């Protein structure tokens, strides 16, 4: 039995040993499998180089450190590393200096190797238009520090001599734009930019001209240099103040020209009050105590008074015009009362009293005229006379209707007859006249003659009264 037992013992030990070895192997493999299960694959792309490896950490710093251990160049101050979202892939962008020159100004920016010039500019918020020129070209791939010059397509407005000219250029300076616009800048003229200033889009270049002007105001003429655009601006810049009513020649809106003469006329409007006469009216009362055609003043007329406010315009101290603005009667006029005769007296045909000037009928005689001269007459007629005025008019014979023309019945006093006319008492004198007109009243026999005056006011001297008419020899 031992023997048999002695034979069975080695086999049992072998089985137990194999089981123990399997257990040990299992225990050693389990941690390794656990570690393998907790690792990830990372990938770092640096330009045309790529680094791939497994690691348990997913932080950006650890991934970059692993890549550097595998030979990647450490990040410089301008370099950036960006993780692709949702992955363990990291892209390294190597930064370089980008010097951009535009319109005379230079900017120091950052670009990245592998980008094009256009992309690098866009990343720095510099947008190019299709017409702009760029050097090096837009599609140039950046490999290191790069200098870029941008020449913009510019639309520039040149303002000179009251006109605006639009110039379109690619690059250039203010002087280039002036030359293209055909604008010359004189020694005394000024610009809002230096002539070597690079152009930029929407630039407005303004040329201010200095011109000589003469200003006459307040009795003086002075010479000035001015850069004003209009007459109004020139007066203001030269210290000439304008009143509300002042007049200026040329007009305030006129463009200033070299050698222009500007005249300021001072206008002052004042209110002035004057006392003036108010004409009285004439009232007529018929009376049988006087012959028809005779009048007598019963009550003298008295003019009234009124205060008239005038708007008076003075130009450079001299009155130009006055206009009545208002008036107020301060004293009422008293009407004149005139007695007018109605009694009839024996008259010759045509209403003519044929008694002579010295009571001897139509006998010729002499009289003393208004000048003291003794004048002969062939006959004298006495009768009712009136007065008329037709300014600018003509008589029935085509003569000018002026003082000295007498309207008659030519059947009694022929046309062309010369005469001297006065009241019987000599208080009213018409003087010398000639028969050169006629009228309905004379032809009807209502009056002996109608005496022509130059104005209506003068006619009031006669009214309707008896007059002596001396027919001259």
C-alpha positions as CSV (number, residue, x, y, z in Angstrom):
1,X,0.0,0.0,0.0
2,X,2.8,2.6,0.8
3,X,4.4,1.4,-2.3
4,X,1.2,2.1,-4.1
5,X,0.9,5.2,-2.0
6,X,4.5,6.0,-2.7
7,X,3.7,5.9,-6.4
8,X,0.6,8.1,-6.2
9,X,2.2,11.0,-4.2
10,X,4.4,12.5,-7.0
11,X,1.4,12.8,-9.4
12,X,-0.7,14.6,-6.8
13,X,2.1,17.1,-6.1
14,X,2.5,17.8,-9.9
15,X,-1.2,18.6,-10.2
16,X,-1.1,20.9,-7.2
17,X,2.0,22.7,-8.6
18,X,0.4,23.3,-11.9
19,X,-2.7,24.8,-10.3
20,X,-0.6,27.1,-8.2
21,X,1.3,28.3,-11.3
22,X,-1.9,29.1,-13.1
23,X,-3.1,31.1,-10.1
24,X,0.1,33.1,-10.0
25,X,-0.1,33.8,-13.7
26,X,-3.7,34.9,-13.4
27,X,-2.9,37.3,-10.6
28,X,0.0,38.8,-12.5
29,X,-2.0,39.3,-15.8
30,X,-5.0,41.0,-14.1
31,X,-3.2,44.3,-13.2
32,X,-1.7,44.6,-16.7
33,X,-5.1,44.1,-18.3
34,X,-6.5,46.7,-15.9
35,X,-3.7,49.2,-16.9
36,X,-4.3,48.5,-20.6
37,X,-7.9,49.1,-20.2
38,X,-7.3,52.7,-18.7
39,X,-4.9,54.1,-21.5
40,X,-5.9,56.2,-24.5
41,X,-4.2,56.9,-27.9
42,X,-3.0,60.6,-28.3
43,X,-2.0,62.3,-31.5
44,X,0.0,65.5,-31.8
45,X,0.3,67.2,-35.2
46,X,3.1,69.7,-35.5
47,X,3.2,71.0,-39.1
48,X,4.3,68.0,-41.3
49,X,5.3,66.0,-38.2
50,X,2.9,63.7,-36.2
51,X,3.4,62.0,-32.8
52,X,1.1,59.2,-31.8
53,X,1.3,57.4,-28.4
54,X,-0.8,55.8,-25.6
55,X,-1.2,57.4,-22.2
56,X,-3.5,57.3,-19.3
57,X,-3.8,61.2,-18.9
58,X,-5.8,63.3,-21.3
59,X,-4.7,66.7,-20.1
60,X,-3.3,69.0,-22.9
61,X,-0.1,69.7,-20.8
62,X,0.6,65.9,-20.4
63,X,0.0,65.2,-24.1
64,X,2.4,67.9,-25.1
65,X,5.0,66.7,-22.6
66,X,4.8,63.2,-24.1
67,X,5.2,64.6,-27.6
68,X,8.3,66.6,-26.5
69,X,9.7,63.4,-25.0
70,X,9.3,61.8,-28.4
71,X,11.3,64.6,-30.1
72,X,8.8,67.5,-30.7
73,X,10.3,70.9,-30.4
74,X,9.0,72.7,-27.3
75,X,6.4,75.5,-27.8
76,X,7.8,79.0,-28.3
77,X,6.2,82.3,-27.0
78,X,4.2,82.8,-30.2
79,X,3.2,79.1,-30.6
80,X,-0.2,77.8,-29.7
81,X,-1.6,74.3,-29.2
82,X,-5.3,73.5,-29.8
83,X,-7.2,70.3,-29.0
84,X,-9.5,69.1,-31.6
85,X,-12.9,69.2,-29.9
86,X,-14.0,65.9,-28.4
87,X,-10.8,64.1,-29.2
88,X,-7.2,63.6,-27.9
89,X,-5.8,65.1,-31.1
90,X,-3.7,68.2,-30.6
91,X,-2.7,70.6,-33.3
92,X,0.4,72.8,-32.8
93,X,0.5,76.1,-34.7
94,X,4.0,77.7,-34.8
95,X,3.7,81.5,-34.5
96,X,5.8,84.0,-36.5
97,X,6.0,87.8,-36.6
98,X,3.8,89.5,-39.2
99,X,4.7,93.1,-40.0
100,X,1.8,94.8,-42.0
101,X,2.4,98.1,-43.7
102,X,-0.8,100.0,-44.8
103,X,-1.3,103.7,-45.6
104,X,2.1,104.7,-44.1
105,X,1.4,102.9,-40.8
106,X,3.1,99.6,-39.7
107,X,1.5,97.0,-37.4
108,X,3.3,94.2,-35.6
109,X,1.0,91.1,-35.6
110,X,1.3,87.3,-35.3
111,X,0.7,84.8,-38.0
112,X,1.1,81.0,-38.1
113,X,3.2,78.8,-40.3
114,X,1.2,77.1,-43.0
115,X,-1.5,79.8,-43.3
116,X,-1.8,82.0,-46.4
117,X,-1.2,85.7,-46.2
118,X,-4.9,86.4,-46.7
119,X,-5.8,84.0,-43.9
120,X,-3.2,85.6,-41.6
121,X,-4.6,89.1,-42.3
122,X,-8.1,87.9,-41.7
123,X,-7.1,86.3,-38.4
124,X,-5.9,89.7,-37.4
125,X,-9.2,91.4,-38.5
126,X,-7.7,92.9,-41.6
127,X,-10.2,92.4,-44.5
128,X,-9.1,92.8,-48.0
129,X,-11.3,94.0,-50.9
130,X,-11.0,92.4,-54.4
131,X,-9.4,95.6,-55.7
132,X,-6.7,95.9,-53.0
133,X,-3.1,95.0,-53.9
134,X,-1.1,92.8,-51.4
135,X,2.6,92.0,-51.5
136,X,3.5,89.1,-51.2
137,X,0.4,87.8,-52.9
138,X,-2.7,86.7,-50.9
139,X,-2.1,83.0,-51.5
140,X,1.5,83.0,-50.4
141,X,2.0,80.4,-47.6
142,X,3.8,81.7,-44.6
143,X,6.9,79.8,-43.6
144,X,8.5,82.3,-41.2
145,X,8.6,86.0,-40.2
146,X,6.8,87.9,-43.0
147,X,6.4,91.5,-44.0
148,X,3.2,92.4,-45.9
149,X,2.4,95.6,-47.7
150,X,-1.2,96.5,-48.4
151,X,-2.1,99.1,-51.1
152,X,-5.8,99.8,-50.8
153,X,-8.1,100.7,-53.6
154,X,-9.1,104.2,-52.4
155,X,-12.0,106.5,-53.4
156,X,-10.8,109.9,-52.4
157,X,-12.7,113.2,-52.5
158,X,-10.7,116.4,-53.3
159,X,-12.5,119.6,-52.3
160,X,-11.2,122.8,-53.7
161,X,-12.6,126.1,-55.1
162,X,-16.1,125.2,-54.0
163,X,-16.1,122.0,-56.0
164,X,-15.7,118.3,-55.1
165,X,-13.7,115.9,-57.4
166,X,-13.7,112.2,-56.8
167,X,-10.4,110.3,-57.5
168,X,-10.0,106.5,-57.4
169,X,-6.5,105.1,-56.9
170,X,-4.7,102.1,-55.6
171,X,-2.3,103.4,-53.0
172,X,-0.5,106.7,-53.5
173,X,-0.3,109.9,-51.5
174,X,-2.3,113.1,-51.1
175,X,-0.1,114.8,-53.7
176,X,-1.0,112.0,-56.1
177,X,-4.7,112.6,-55.6
178,X,-4.2,116.3,-56.0
179,X,-2.3,115.8,-59.3
180,X,-5.0,113.4,-60.6
181,X,-7.8,115.8,-59.7
182,X,-5.9,118.7,-61.4
183,X,-5.8,120.8,-58.3
184,X,-2.8,123.1,-57.7
185,X,-2.0,124.2,-54.1
186,X,-0.4,127.7,-53.9
187,X,2.1,128.8,-51.3
188,X,-0.5,130.6,-49.2
189,X,-3.0,127.7,-49.5
190,X,-3.4,125.1,-46.8
191,X,-4.3,121.4,-46.7
192,X,-5.9,119.3,-44.0
193,X,-3.3,116.5,-44.7
194,X,0.4,116.6,-45.5
195,X,1.1,116.0,-49.2
196,X,3.1,112.8,-48.4
197,X,0.2,111.3,-46.4
198,X,-0.7,107.9,-47.8
199,X,-4.3,107.7,-49.1
200,X,-7.0,105.7,-47.4
201,X,-10.6,104.9,-48.5
202,X,-13.2,107.6,-48.1
203,X,-10.5,110.2,-47.5
204,X,-11.6,113.9,-47.9
205,X,-8.8,116.2,-48.9
206,X,-9.7,119.9,-48.4
207,X,-7.7,122.7,-50.1
208,X,-8.2,126.0,-48.3
209,X,-7.4,129.0,-50.5
210,X,-6.1,132.3,-49.1
211,X,-7.6,135.2,-51.2
212,X,-7.3,139.0,-51.1
213,X,-10.6,140.8,-50.6
214,X,-11.6,144.4,-50.1
215,X,-14.4,145.2,-47.7
216,X,-16.1,148.6,-47.6
217,X,-18.2,149.3,-44.5
218,X,-18.9,152.2,-42.2
219,X,-17.2,154.6,-44.6
220,X,-13.9,152.8,-44.8
221,X,-12.4,150.4,-47.3
222,X,-9.9,147.8,-45.9
223,X,-7.9,145.0,-47.5
224,X,-8.0,141.5,-46.0
225,X,-6.5,138.0,-46.6
226,X,-9.1,135.3,-46.0
227,X,-9.6,131.6,-46.5
228,X,-13.4,132.0,-46.3
229,X,-15.6,130.1,-48.8
230,X,-18.5,132.5,-48.9
231,X,-19.0,136.3,-48.5
232,X,-20.8,135.7,-45.2
233,X,-17.8,133.7,-43.9
234,X,-15.4,136.3,-45.1
235,X,-17.2,139.1,-43.3
236,X,-17.3,137.0,-40.1
237,X,-13.6,136.0,-40.3
238,X,-12.6,139.6,-41.0
239,X,-14.5,140.9,-38.0
240,X,-17.2,142.8,-39.8
241,X,-20.5,142.4,-38.0
242,X,-23.8,142.7,-39.8
243,X,-27.0,144.2,-38.5
244,X,-30.4,142.5,-39.2
245,X,-31.3,145.0,-42.0
246,X,-27.8,145.6,-43.5
247,X,-27.3,145.1,-47.2
248,X,-24.3,143.2,-48.6
249,X,-23.1,143.1,-52.2
250,X,-22.3,140.5,-53.6
251,X,-24.9,138.3,-51.8
252,X,-23.9,136.5,-48.6
253,X,-24.0,133.1,-50.3
254,X,-21.7,134.2,-53.1
255,X,-18.4,132.3,-53.3
256,X,-15.4,134.3,-52.5
257,X,-13.0,135.1,-55.4
258,X,-9.5,136.5,-55.3
259,X,-9.7,140.3,-55.6
260,X,-13.4,140.4,-54.7
261,X,-14.8,143.8,-53.5
262,X,-17.5,143.4,-50.8
263,X,-19.7,146.4,-49.8
264,X,-21.7,146.5,-46.6
265,X,-24.4,149.2,-46.5
266,X,-25.7,149.9,-43.0
267,X,-29.4,150.0,-42.9
268,X,-31.3,151.5,-40.0
269,X,-35.1,151.7,-39.7
270,X,-36.5,154.3,-37.3
271,X,-40.0,155.4,-36.3
272,X,-40.5,159.1,-36.6
273,X,-43.6,161.1,-35.5
274,X,-44.6,164.2,-37.4
275,X,-47.5,166.7,-36.9
276,X,-49.3,167.3,-40.2
277,X,-52.2,169.4,-41.3
278,X,-55.6,167.9,-41.9
279,X,-57.4,169.6,-44.8
280,X,-60.8,171.0,-44.1
281,X,-63.9,170.3,-46.2
282,X,-65.9,173.0,-48.0
283,X,-69.6,173.1,-47.6
284,X,-71.8,175.1,-49.9
285,X,-75.0,176.9,-49.0
286,X,-77.3,178.4,-51.6
287,X,-78.4,182.0,-51.1
288,X,-80.5,184.4,-53.2
289,X,-78.5,187.3,-51.9
290,X,-75.9,186.5,-54.5
291,X,-76.1,186.2,-58.2
292,X,-75.8,182.8,-59.7
293,X,-72.1,182.0,-60.1
294,X,-71.1,184.3,-57.3
295,X,-69.8,182.9,-54.0
296,X,-69.0,184.3,-50.6
297,X,-67.2,182.7,-47.6
298,X,-69.5,182.6,-44.6
299,X,-67.2,180.7,-42.3
300,X,-63.4,180.4,-42.8
301,X,-62.2,176.8,-42.8
302,X,-59.6,175.8,-40.2
303,X,-57.2,172.9,-40.9
304,X,-56.9,170.2,-38.3
305,X,-53.8,168.4,-37.1
306,X,-52.7,164.8,-37.0
307,X,-49.7,162.9,-35.7
308,X,-48.3,160.6,-38.4
309,X,-45.9,157.8,-37.4
310,X,-43.5,157.1,-40.3
311,X,-41.3,154.1,-40.8
312,X,-38.1,155.8,-42.1
313,X,-35.3,153.8,-43.7
314,X,-31.8,155.2,-43.6
315,X,-29.0,153.7,-45.7
316,X,-25.5,154.7,-44.6
317,X,-27.0,157.6,-42.7
318,X,-29.1,159.0,-45.5
319,X,-32.8,158.7,-45.7
320,X,-33.9,156.4,-48.5
321,X,-37.6,156.1,-47.9
322,X,-40.4,156.7,-45.5
323,X,-43.7,154.9,-45.1
324,X,-46.7,156.0,-43.0
325,X,-47.3,153.3,-40.5
326,X,-50.1,154.9,-38.5
327,X,-51.8,158.3,-37.9
328,X,-53.9,159.9,-35.1
329,X,-56.0,163.0,-35.5
330,X,-55.2,165.4,-32.6
331,X,-57.3,168.3,-33.8
332,X,-60.4,168.1,-35.9
333,X,-60.6,170.5,-38.9
334,X,-63.4,173.1,-39.1
335,X,-65.2,173.0,-42.4
336,X,-65.4,176.1,-44.6
337,X,-68.9,177.4,-45.3
338,X,-69.4,179.1,-48.7
339,X,-72.5,180.9,-49.8
340,X,-73.4,180.2,-53.4
341,X,-75.6,182.6,-55.4
342,X,-78.9,181.6,-57.0
343,X,-80.3,184.9,-58.2
344,X,-80.6,185.4,-62.0
345,X,-79.4,188.5,-63.8
346,X,-80.0,189.6,-67.3
347,X,-77.4,187.9,-69.6
348,X,-76.6,188.0,-73.2
349,X,-76.8,184.8,-75.3
350,X,-74.5,182.1,-73.9
351,X,-74.9,183.5,-70.3
352,X,-72.7,186.5,-71.1
353,X,-73.1,189.9,-69.5
354,X,-72.4,192.2,-72.3
355,X,-71.7,195.3,-70.2
356,X,-68.2,196.7,-70.8
357,X,-65.4,196.7,-68.3
358,X,-66.1,200.4,-67.5
359,X,-69.9,200.1,-67.9
360,X,-70.0,201.0,-71.5
361,X,-71.0,197.6,-73.1
362,X,-68.6,196.1,-75.6
363,X,-66.6,199.3,-76.1
364,X,-62.9,198.8,-76.4
365,X,-60.7,200.1,-73.7
366,X,-57.6,199.4,-71.5
367,X,-56.8,197.6,-68.3
368,X,-53.8,197.1,-66.0
369,X,-52.7,193.5,-65.9
370,X,-51.2,191.6,-62.9
371,X,-47.7,192.8,-63.9
372,X,-48.7,196.5,-63.9
373,X,-48.8,196.7,-67.7
374,X,-51.5,198.8,-69.4
375,X,-53.1,196.5,-72.0
376,X,-55.6,197.3,-74.7
377,X,-58.7,195.1,-75.4
378,X,-61.2,195.1,-78.2
379,X,-64.2,194.0,-76.0
380,X,-65.0,192.6,-72.6
381,X,-67.4,189.9,-71.6
382,X,-68.6,189.1,-68.1
383,X,-70.1,185.7,-67.2
384,X,-69.9,182.5,-65.1
385,X,-66.6,180.7,-65.3
386,X,-65.5,177.3,-63.9
387,X,-62.2,175.5,-63.8
388,X,-60.9,172.1,-64.9
389,X,-57.7,170.0,-64.9
390,X,-56.8,167.0,-67.1
391,X,-53.1,166.2,-66.3
392,X,-51.5,164.7,-69.3
393,X,-54.6,165.2,-71.4
394,X,-55.3,167.1,-74.6
395,X,-58.0,169.5,-75.7
396,X,-60.6,169.1,-78.5
397,X,-58.1,170.8,-80.8
398,X,-55.4,168.3,-79.8
399,X,-53.5,170.9,-77.7
400,X,-51.9,170.0,-74.4
401,X,-54.5,170.7,-71.6
402,X,-52.4,173.0,-69.6
403,X,-52.7,176.3,-67.7
404,X,-53.6,179.1,-70.2
405,X,-56.0,177.1,-72.3
406,X,-59.6,178.2,-72.1
407,X,-62.7,176.1,-73.1
408,X,-65.4,178.2,-74.8
409,X,-68.3,178.2,-77.1
410,X,-66.4,178.9,-80.4
411,X,-69.6,180.5,-81.8
412,X,-69.2,183.2,-79.2
413,X,-65.4,183.3,-78.7
414,X,-63.7,181.8,-81.7
415,X,-60.8,179.3,-81.3
416,X,-57.5,181.0,-81.1
417,X,-58.8,184.2,-79.4
418,X,-56.4,185.7,-76.9
419,X,-57.8,187.0,-73.7
420,X,-57.1,188.2,-70.2
421,X,-59.4,186.9,-67.4
422,X,-59.9,188.3,-63.9
423,X,-62.7,188.6,-61.3
424,X,-64.6,192.0,-61.4
425,X,-63.1,193.0,-58.1
426,X,-59.6,191.8,-59.1
427,X,-59.4,189.4,-56.2
428,X,-59.0,186.4,-58.4
429,X,-56.8,186.6,-61.5
430,X,-56.5,183.8,-64.0
431,X,-54.4,185.9,-66.4
432,X,-53.7,185.5,-70.0
433,X,-55.2,182.6,-72.0
434,X,-56.3,181.5,-75.4
435,X,-59.4,179.8,-76.6
436,X,-58.3,176.2,-77.4
437,X,-61.0,173.9,-76.1
438,X,-64.7,173.5,-75.7
439,X,-67.1,171.6,-73.5
440,X,-70.7,170.7,-73.0
441,X,-71.4,173.4,-70.3
442,X,-70.0,176.1,-72.6
443,X,-71.9,174.9,-75.6
444,X,-75.1,174.6,-73.6
445,X,-74.7,178.2,-72.4
446,X,-74.4,177.2,-68.7
447,X,-71.0,179.0,-68.5
448,X,-69.1,181.5,-70.5
449,X,-65.7,179.8,-70.1
450,X,-64.0,176.8,-68.4
451,X,-60.4,177.7,-67.3
452,X,-57.7,175.0,-67.5
453,X,-55.3,174.5,-64.6
454,X,-52.4,172.1,-64.2
455,X,-53.7,170.5,-61.0
456,X,-57.1,169.9,-59.4
457,X,-56.0,171.8,-56.3
458,X,-55.5,175.0,-58.4
459,X,-59.1,174.7,-59.7
460,X,-60.4,175.6,-56.2
461,X,-59.3,179.2,-56.8
462,X,-62.1,179.6,-59.3
463,X,-64.8,177.2,-58.2
464,X,-67.8,178.7,-60.0
465,X,-67.7,182.5,-60.1
466,X,-68.3,185.5,-62.3
467,X,-65.2,186.6,-64.2
468,X,-64.4,189.4,-66.7
469,X,-62.9,188.2,-70.0
470,X,-61.0,190.9,-71.9
471,X,-60.7,190.1,-75.6
472,X,-57.3,191.3,-76.6
473,X,-56.7,193.5,-79.7
